[in-house]
Amino acid sequence: MSESGPWGQKVHSASLGPKYRVIVPKAIREVLSVGEGDTLLFVVENGTVQVTSRAQMIQALQGSTPEEEDTDE
């Protein structure tokens, strides 16, 4: 199910199945560019949870650390 949220975002829902498993809706899989066997990450901050893919997290972290200085002289 997909609905519009109060700020114009899309809201998708899924139910917990046996053993607390969730089937990720197709629209979410497409946004995350994930398929069977890919790793999803759940980022918890201030009582909210953000779902992202491992690949997207790696991409977001690239460039977030200072580059090593070139010590060759």
NORHURA-V926797 format. One record per run of one state. SS is the DSSP state (~ for helix, > for strand, _ for the rest). FROM is the first residue (numbers start at 1). LEN is the number of residues. If there is no record, write none. Layout:
BEGIN
SS|FROM|LEN  SS|FROM|LEN
END
This chain:
BEGIN
_|1|1  >|2|3  _|5|5  >|10|3  _|13|3  >|16|1  _|17|1  ~|18|3  _|21|1  >|22|1  _|23|3  ~|26|7  _|33|7  >|40|6  _|46|2  >|48|6  ~|54|8  _|62|12
END
